[in-house]
Amino acid sequence: MSDWSAEFRAEIVNRLQERGVNRPCGRCGGDKFTLVDGYAVFGLVMELQSEHVERLLPSACVACAKCGYLTFHTLAPLGLLPDDQPTPPGDASASP
């Protein structure tokens, strides 16, 4: 997997800053953070016992530079959801 471009990384940071994501780390109080290259994708199910992912939630991951605490920010509210976002097999929303 290739690293994200500097422009894409800057866009994520800018969009987070526009939304007031500027507080210290919630665990250690550190004030330096690193944007982790690559998407974190969470699979959502409607029932805990379900074996089938219903929806995907692509996210950007931010790590505290002091303690490593991770936070995740979903891309849709940031306006960064790729047009070609994959849907899991059997996703009901992908049906006509």
Phi and psi restraints in degrees (value plus and minus 20) as a CYANA .aco file:
   2 SER   PHI    -103.4   -63.4
   2 SER   PSI     136.6   176.6
   3 ASP   PHI     -89.1   -49.1
   3 ASP   PSI     133.6   173.6
   4 TRP   PHI     -87.4   -47.4
   4 TRP   PSI     130.9   170.9
   5 SER   PHI     -89.3   -49.3
   5 SER   PSI     135.8   175.8
   6 ALA   PHI     -79.6   -39.6
   6 ALA   PSI     -56.0   -16.0
   7 GLU   PHI     -85.9   -45.9
   7 GLU   PSI     -63.0   -23.0
   8 PHE   PHI     -87.1   -47.1
   8 PHE   PSI     -62.0   -22.0
   9 ARG   PHI     -80.4   -40.4
   9 ARG   PSI     -64.3   -24.3
  10 ALA   PHI     -83.3   -43.3
  10 ALA   PSI     -57.6   -17.6
  11 GLU   PHI     -84.6   -44.6
  11 GLU   PSI     -62.3   -22.3
  12 ILE   PHI     -81.0   -41.0
  12 ILE   PSI     -68.7   -28.7
  13 VAL   PHI     -80.4   -40.4
  13 VAL   PSI     -64.6   -24.6
  14 ASN   PHI     -81.1   -41.1
  14 ASN   PSI     -63.0   -23.0
  15 ARG   PHI     -88.3   -48.3
  15 ARG   PSI     -55.8   -15.8
  16 LEU   PHI     -86.3   -46.3
  16 LEU   PSI     -63.1   -23.1
  17 GLN   PHI     -83.8   -43.8
  17 GLN   PSI     -60.0   -20.0
  18 GLU   PHI     -78.1   -38.1
  18 GLU   PSI     -48.8    -8.8
  19 ARG   PHI    -116.9   -76.9
  19 ARG   PSI      -8.6    31.4
  20 GLY   PHI      59.2    99.2
  20 GLY   PSI       1.6    41.6
  21 VAL   PHI    -103.0   -63.0
  21 VAL   PSI      64.3   104.3
  22 ASN   PHI    -165.1  -125.1
  22 ASN   PSI      -1.5    38.5
  23 ARG   PHI    -111.0   -71.0
  23 ARG   PSI     138.9   178.9
  24 PRO   PHI     -82.8   -42.8
  24 PRO   PSI     144.3   184.3
  25 CYS   PHI     -74.1   -34.1
  25 CYS   PSI     115.2   155.2
  26 GLY   PHI     -92.1   -52.1
  26 GLY   PSI     -32.7     7.3
  27 ARG   PHI    -120.7   -80.7
  27 ARG   PSI     -68.1   -28.1
  28 CYS   PHI    -138.0   -98.0
  28 CYS   PSI     -28.2    11.8
  29 GLY   PHI      62.4   102.4
  29 GLY   PSI     -16.8    23.2
  30 GLY   PHI     -79.9   -39.9
  30 GLY   PSI     133.8   173.8
  31 ASP   PHI    -138.5   -98.5
  31 ASP   PSI      -7.6    32.4
  32 LYS   PHI    -137.1   -97.1
  32 LYS   PSI     116.6   156.6
  33 PHE   PHI    -155.3  -115.3
  33 PHE   PSI     137.0   177.0
  34 THR   PHI    -145.4  -105.4
  34 THR   PSI     113.5   153.5
  35 LEU   PHI    -103.8   -63.8
  35 LEU   PSI     105.2   145.2
  36 VAL   PHI    -106.5   -66.5
  36 VAL   PSI     105.9   145.9
  37 ASP   PHI     -85.6   -45.6
  37 ASP   PSI     115.4   155.4
  38 GLY   PHI      86.4   126.4
  38 GLY   PSI     128.5   168.5
  39 TYR   PHI    -102.4   -62.4
  39 TYR   PSI     120.2   160.2
  40 ALA   PHI    -117.5   -77.5
  40 ALA   PSI     105.9   145.9
  41 VAL   PHI    -139.9   -99.9
  41 VAL   PSI      99.6   139.6
  42 PHE   PHI    -120.3   -80.3
  42 PHE   PSI     113.2   153.2
  43 GLY   PHI    -112.5   -72.5
  43 GLY   PSI     109.5   149.5
  44 LEU   PHI    -124.9   -84.9
  44 LEU   PSI     115.8   155.8
  45 VAL   PHI    -139.9   -99.9
  45 VAL   PSI     136.0   176.0
  46 MET   PHI    -107.9   -67.9
  46 MET   PSI     -42.7    -2.7
  47 GLU   PHI    -156.6  -116.6
  47 GLU   PSI     122.6   162.6
  48 LEU   PHI     -79.5   -39.5
  48 LEU   PSI     -54.8   -14.8
  49 GLN   PHI    -101.2   -61.2
  49 GLN   PSI     -23.4    16.6
  50 SER   PHI     -86.9   -46.9
  50 SER   PSI     122.0   162.0
  51 GLU   PHI    -121.5   -81.5
  51 GLU   PSI     -19.4    20.6
  52 HIS   PHI    -137.1   -97.1
  52 HIS   PSI     105.8   145.8
  53 VAL   PHI     -92.9   -52.9
  53 VAL   PSI     109.7   149.7
  54 GLU   PHI    -110.1   -70.1
  54 GLU   PSI     -59.9   -19.9
  55 ARG   PHI    -163.7  -123.7
  55 ARG   PSI     135.7   175.7
  56 LEU   PHI    -127.7   -87.7
  56 LEU   PSI     123.7   163.7
  57 LEU   PHI    -144.0  -104.0
  57 LEU   PSI      66.4   106.4
  58 PRO   PHI     -89.5   -49.5
  58 PRO   PSI     117.3   157.3
  59 SER   PHI    -160.4  -120.4
  59 SER   PSI     137.9   177.9
  60 ALA   PHI    -119.3   -79.3
  60 ALA   PSI     126.8   166.8
  61 CYS   PHI    -133.6   -93.6
  61 CYS   PSI     112.7   152.7
  62 VAL   PHI    -139.0   -99.0
  62 VAL   PSI     111.8   151.8
  63 ALA   PHI    -133.7   -93.7
  63 ALA   PSI     116.5   156.5
  64 CYS   PHI     -89.1   -49.1
  64 CYS   PSI     110.1   150.1
  65 ALA   PHI     -92.9   -52.9
  65 ALA   PSI     -37.1     2.9
  66 LYS   PHI    -109.8   -69.8
  66 LYS   PSI     -68.1   -28.1
  67 CYS   PHI    -137.1   -97.1
  67 CYS   PSI     -31.1     8.9
  68 GLY   PHI      66.0   106.0
  68 GLY   PSI     -16.7    23.3
  69 TYR   PHI     -77.0   -37.0
  69 TYR   PSI     114.2   154.2
  70 LEU   PHI    -124.0   -84.0
  70 LEU   PSI     119.2   159.2
  71 THR   PHI    -146.5  -106.5
  71 THR   PSI     132.1   172.1
  72 PHE   PHI    -143.9  -103.9
  72 PHE   PSI     118.5   158.5
  73 HIS   PHI    -147.0  -107.0
  73 HIS   PSI      97.1   137.1
  74 THR   PHI     -86.7   -46.7
  74 THR   PSI     125.2   165.2
  75 LEU   PHI     -96.7   -56.7
  75 LEU   PSI     -48.7    -8.7
  76 ALA   PHI     -79.1   -39.1
  76 ALA   PSI     -70.5   -30.5
  77 PRO   PHI     -85.1   -45.1
  77 PRO   PSI     -40.8    -0.8
  78 LEU   PHI    -105.3   -65.3
  78 LEU   PSI     -25.0    15.0
  79 GLY   PHI      52.8    92.8
  79 GLY   PSI       6.5    46.5
  80 LEU   PHI    -138.7   -98.7
  80 LEU   PSI      -2.0    38.0
  81 LEU   PHI     -93.6   -53.6
  81 LEU   PSI     102.9   142.9
  82 PRO   PHI     -80.6   -40.6
  82 PRO   PSI     122.5   162.5
  83 ASP   PHI     -83.1   -43.1
  83 ASP   PSI     -49.7    -9.7
  84 ASP   PHI    -119.8   -79.8
  84 ASP   PSI      12.7    52.7
  85 GLN   PHI     -77.5   -37.5
  85 GLN   PSI     107.1   147.1
  86 PRO   PHI     -91.5   -51.5
  86 PRO   PSI     128.5   168.5
  87 THR   PHI    -129.9   -89.9
  87 THR   PSI     127.4   167.4
  88 PRO   PHI     -89.8   -49.8
  88 PRO   PSI     136.3   176.3
  89 PRO   PHI     -76.2   -36.2
  89 PRO   PSI     115.5   155.5
  90 GLY   PHI      59.6    99.6
  90 GLY   PSI     -10.2    29.8
  91 ASP   PHI     -83.0   -43.0
  91 ASP   PSI      98.3   138.3
  92 ALA   PHI     -81.8   -41.8
  92 ALA   PSI     -51.8   -11.8
  93 SER   PHI     -92.6   -52.6
  93 SER   PSI     -33.6     6.4
  94 ALA   PHI    -107.0   -67.0
  94 ALA   PSI     -28.7    11.3
  95 SER   PHI     -96.3   -56.3
  95 SER   PSI     128.2   168.2
